[in-house]
Amino acid sequence: MNIAVIGAGIAGLTAARILQLAGHEVTVFDKSKGTGGRLSSRSFEGGWIDHGAPYFSSNSNFFGDFLAEQLPVGSQQSWMPSVSGLLRADERLQHIGVPRNSAITRGLVSGQAFQPSTRIGRLVASSAGWQLYNDGGSLLGTWPQVIVAVPAPQALALLKDQPSLATKIAAARMEPCWVAALRTDRELNQLAAVSTFQHPVIRRITCNSAKPGRNNSNVYLVQASKDWSEEHLEETPDSIGLKMQSGFADLLKDAGQSEVLLVHRWRYAFTEKPLGVPYLWDEGLQLGVCGDWCLGRRVEDAWQSGVELASKILAPAAEELA
């Protein structure tokens, strides 16, 4: 079976890898230049800055075992640095990718047909399956089965004409988050590698340079609070960078000078209200939906969603063999 997966984050690539291992031909599309989703990273002066989730945790041995089996050796490792403040369940730290967090998704996409920089604009039903068109209106091909593994609002936009799925997707809610990478002129020994705050602007600061393989010094990923991100959602990155830099200085009075290296808006960063089921699948339409937002806010939630949807798709064949 030929299957198209829209979204090269952890959910989509997990589903794609499982289906590929079962003998299916899978093509993965993503609007970005590479893989990553919430585990995205950017190159910087010969090194890396993780501007998505700075790390991730694992409640299940199955998650860790899956990554160990499917990824190149050394592309993930444990990371248990100093912590200051209270971590929410979705902020607990345990693992990172090496030399960048997107090494996780790059490892999962290895060997698969991958079309980056391709935004899917619409899906059209045909006698042969689903026709996928990019946002420029060009036909990319036809696939009998399609998995949509993007944030809930983007999935809803693609599937708005499929009420069996759209009505359920509409119940999920997501929240935005601004992040900025700052470089200071000195090492901030007073700051833990991961620090959380009750501050009007800043929720969390992670020392990107404290992670192995990043090849930079004194670089900090600063995550804005939910309320502040929502209030300033449509401002320019330049304006946001200056305000987050000011908030950083306000929190750390003796931080010295800093420069803004990058600013990124995650419009759909976290799940505010999950779907409550691990995936959606319409057997008649041969359409499925997965993502962290089906279950929660964590990277592992995205992985579990992808695993369970792939298992659902493979179930009929497994029953025939039984």
C-alpha positions in Angstrom: 0.0 0.0 0.0 1.2 3.5 -0.8 0.7 5.9 2.1 1.2 9.7 2.3 2.1 11.3 5.6 1.7 15.0 6.0 4.0 16.3 8.8 7.5 15.3 9.6 7.4 15.6 13.4 7.7 12.8 15.8 4.1 11.6 15.4 4.1 11.4 11.6 7.6 9.9 11.3 6.9 7.3 14.0 3.8 6.2 12.0 5.7 6.3 8.8 8.6 4.2 10.1 6.3 1.5 11.5 4.3 1.3 8.2 7.5 1.3 6.2 8.9 -1.6 8.3 5.6 -3.5 7.6 6.3 -3.2 3.9 4.3 -0.2 2.9 5.7 2.6 0.6 5.5 5.8 2.5 6.0 9.4 1.3 6.4 12.1 3.9 5.7 15.8 3.3 6.5 18.8 5.4 6.3 22.5 4.9 9.7 23.1 6.6 13.1 22.6 5.1 13.7 19.6 7.2 12.3 17.3 9.8 11.6 18.1 13.4 8.2 19.6 14.3 8.5 20.2 18.0 12.0 18.8 18.0 13.3 21.4 15.5 16.9 22.8 15.6 18.7 25.5 13.7 22.3 25.6 12.6 24.4 28.4 14.2 28.0 29.2 13.6 28.9 25.6 13.0 26.8 24.3 15.9 23.1 24.0 16.8 20.4 25.7 18.6 17.3 23.7 19.6 14.5 26.2 19.2 11.7 23.6 19.6 11.4 21.4 22.7 14.8 21.7 24.4 14.6 18.1 25.7 12.0 15.4 26.3 11.1 12.7 28.8 9.9 9.1 28.7 7.4 7.5 30.9 7.4 4.2 29.0 10.2 1.9 28.3 8.6 1.2 24.9 9.4 4.7 23.8 13.0 4.5 24.7 13.3 1.1 23.2 11.8 2.2 20.0 14.2 5.1 19.6 17.2 2.9 20.5 16.2 0.4 17.8 15.3 2.8 15.1 17.9 5.6 15.4 21.6 5.6 14.5 23.8 4.9 17.5 24.7 8.0 19.5 21.9 10.2 18.1 20.1 10.4 21.5 21.3 10.3 25.0 20.2 10.9 28.6 20.5 14.5 29.9 20.0 15.2 33.6 21.5 18.6 34.3 20.9 21.1 37.1 17.3 22.3 37.5 15.8 25.3 39.2 12.1 25.9 39.8 9.1 23.6 39.4 8.8 21.5 36.3 5.3 20.7 35.0 4.8 17.1 33.7 5.5 18.2 30.1 8.7 20.0 31.2 10.4 17.0 32.8 13.8 16.3 31.3 15.4 13.0 30.5 16.6 12.8 26.9 18.1 14.9 24.1 19.2 14.4 20.5 22.9 14.6 19.6 24.3 16.8 18.2 20.8 18.4 18.0 17.3 17.5 18.9 16.3 17.2 15.2 18.7 14.2 15.0 15.8 12.2 16.4 13.5 12.9 13.5 16.3 12.9 10.9 17.0 9.4 12.1 13.4 8.3 11.8 13.0 9.7 8.2 16.2 8.0 7.0 15.4 5.6 4.1 12.0 7.1 3.5 10.7 9.2 0.6 10.7 12.7 2.0 9.6 15.9 0.4 10.5 18.9 2.5 9.5 22.5 1.8 6.2 21.2 0.6 3.1 22.7 2.1 0.0 20.6 1.4 -2.9 22.9 0.4 -5.7 20.5 -0.1 -6.8 16.8 -0.4 -9.2 15.8 -3.2 -11.0 12.4 -3.3 -10.6 10.5 -6.6 -11.4 6.9 -7.7 -7.7 6.0 -7.1 -7.5 7.6 -3.7 -6.5 11.0 -2.3 -5.0 13.6 -4.6 -2.6 15.9 -2.8 -2.0 19.4 -4.0 0.6 21.8 -2.7 -0.3 25.4 -1.7 0.5 26.5 -5.2 -2.2 24.3 -6.7 0.1 21.7 -8.2 -0.9 18.0 -8.1 1.8 16.0 -6.2 0.2 12.6 -6.7 -2.5 10.2 -5.6 -2.3 7.9 -2.5 -4.8 5.3 -1.3 -4.2 6.2 2.4 -3.3 9.5 4.0 -2.1 10.4 7.5 -2.4 14.0 8.7 0.2 14.6 11.4 0.1 18.3 11.9 -1.2 20.6 14.7 -5.0 20.4 15.2 -5.9 23.8 13.6 -3.8 22.9 10.5 -5.4 19.4 10.4 -8.8 21.0 10.6 -8.1 23.3 7.7 -7.1 20.3 5.5 -10.0 18.1 6.6 -12.8 20.7 7.0 -14.8 18.9 4.3 -14.7 15.6 6.1 -17.1 16.0 9.0 -16.4 12.6 10.5 -13.0 13.9 11.3 -13.3 17.7 11.4 -16.0 17.7 14.1 -13.7 15.8 16.5 -10.6 17.8 15.6 -12.3 21.0 16.3 -12.7 20.0 20.0 -8.9 20.1 20.6 -7.3 23.5 21.5 -3.7 24.5 21.3 -1.7 27.4 22.7 1.1 29.5 21.2 4.6 30.2 22.4 7.3 32.7 21.5 10.9 31.6 22.0 14.2 33.5 21.6 17.8 32.4 21.6 20.1 34.8 23.5 23.8 34.8 23.7 25.4 36.4 26.8 28.9 37.9 27.1 29.7 35.6 30.1 28.7 32.3 31.6 25.8 32.6 33.9 26.9 30.4 36.8 23.9 31.6 38.9 21.5 30.0 36.4 20.7 26.3 36.3 20.9 24.5 33.0 17.0 24.4 33.1 15.1 27.1 35.1 11.4 27.8 35.3 9.9 31.0 36.5 6.7 32.6 37.6 7.3 35.8 35.6 4.9 37.8 33.4 7.1 37.3 30.3 9.4 34.3 30.7 8.4 30.8 31.7 11.6 28.8 31.1 15.2 29.3 30.3 17.4 26.4 29.0 21.1 26.6 28.5 21.4 25.3 25.0 25.2 25.3 25.4 25.1 22.9 28.3 23.9 20.1 26.0 26.5 17.9 24.3 27.3 18.6 20.7 25.8 22.1 20.3 29.2 23.6 19.8 28.4 27.0 21.2 28.9 28.9 24.4 26.6 31.0 26.6 23.5 30.4 24.4 20.2 30.3 26.2 16.8 29.4 24.8 14.2 31.6 26.4 10.5 30.5 26.4 7.8 33.1 26.9 4.8 32.4 29.1 1.5 31.3 27.6 -0.4 34.5 28.5 2.3 36.8 27.2 2.7 34.8 24.0 -1.0 35.1 23.3 -1.1 38.8 24.1 1.9 39.5 21.7 1.1 36.8 19.1 1.0 39.0 16.0 4.0 41.3 16.8 7.1 41.2 14.7 10.0 38.9 15.7 12.3 42.0 16.1 9.9 43.5 18.6 9.4 40.2 20.5 13.2 39.7 20.6 13.8 43.0 22.3 11.0 42.4 24.8 12.2 39.0 25.7 15.7 40.2 26.0 14.4 42.9 28.5 12.5 40.2 30.4 15.7 38.1 30.6 17.7 41.1 32.0 14.9 41.7 34.5 15.0 38.1 35.8 18.9 38.0 35.9 20.1 41.3 37.2 23.8 40.5 36.8 23.5 38.7 33.4 25.6 41.3 31.7 25.1 42.1 28.0 23.2 39.8 25.7 22.4 39.6 22.0 19.3 38.1 20.3 20.3 35.3 17.9 16.9 34.2 16.7 13.2 34.5 17.5 10.6 32.0 16.6 6.8 31.9 17.0 5.3 28.6 17.6 1.7 29.4 16.8 0.6 25.9 17.9 3.2 25.0 20.5 1.4 23.1 23.2 -1.9 21.3 23.7 -4.3 23.2 25.9 -7.2 20.7 25.5 -6.3 17.3 24.1 -8.6 15.3 21.9 -8.7 12.5 24.5 -8.1 9.6 22.1 -4.7 8.6 20.6 -5.7 9.1 17.0 -8.6 9.4 14.5 -9.1 7.0 11.6 -11.9 6.8 9.1 -11.9 3.4 7.5 -14.2 4.3 4.7 -12.2 7.4 3.8 -8.8 5.8 4.5 -7.8 9.0 6.3 -6.1 9.2 9.7 -5.0 11.9 12.0 -2.3 11.8 14.8 -0.3 14.2 16.9 0.7 15.0 20.4 -2.5 17.1 20.7 -4.5 13.9 20.6 -3.2 12.9 24.0 -1.3 15.7 25.7 1.7 18.1 25.5 4.7 15.8 25.5 7.0 14.4 22.8 6.1 11.0 24.0 2.4 11.7 23.5 3.2 12.4 19.8 5.1 9.2 19.6 2.3 7.2 21.2 -0.2 8.7 18.8 1.8 7.7 15.8 2.4 4.2 17.1 -1.3 3.6 17.7 -2.5 5.0 14.4 0.0 2.9 12.5 -1.1 -0.2 14.5 -4.7 0.6 13.6 -3.9 0.8 9.9 -1.9 -2.5 10.0 -4.6 -4.3 12.0 -6.6 -5.7 9.1 -3.6 -7.4 7.6 -2.6 -8.8 10.9 -6.0 -10.3 11.4 -5.9 -11.9 8.0 -2.6 -13.6 8.9 -4.0 -14.8 12.3 
